[in-house]
Amino acid sequence: MCLGIPGKVEDVWEASGTRMATVNFGGVRKEVCLAFVPEVAVGDYTIIHAGFAITQLDEDSALETLELFKNVGLLDQELAIVIDPESGS
């Protein structure tokens, strides 16, 4: 399904001229590209889709969305895709 998942930016750096970040999805960490949201900084929440941060959002919205995903069983499914590089997503 590949939903956009909110996560918290923990670290920001540059790689080959591109802003990158480590984003925490409730304990699962992933490196993502920040090219589409240059204003995002450490401590901010952003929605990640296919390895790219696509928008910034406030903490309350991020946590509410994560809780909703968890309650309907989508969070485990989507995080499995995030951490499983052989899934094809």
Sequence and secondary structure as in RCSB ss.txt:
>XXXX:A:sequence
MCLGIPGKVEDVWEASGTRMATVNFGGVRKEVCLAFVPEVAVGDYTIIHAGFAITQLDEDSALETLELFKNVGLL
DQELAIVIDPESGS
>XXXX:A:secstr
    EEEEEEEEEEETTEEEEEEEETTEEEEEE TT TT  TT EEEEETTEEEEEE HHHHHHHHHHHHHTTHH
HHHHHHHH GGG  
